[in-house]
Amino acid sequence: MKDAKNVTITDSEWMAMRAIWTMGHATIRELIDAMNELEG
């Protein structure tokens, strides 16, 4: 496992995390739909 100080995540990973934090509890289908809406 990487040292937490050296971990970087992609823009896509950040987008997924923001959607999860905003939605709270969501199914994967709801998460995918929300991310598709964000991409426009």
Buried (B, 14 or more C-beta within 10 A) or exposed (E): EEEEEEEEEEEEEEBBEEBBEEEEEBEEEEBEEBBEEEEE
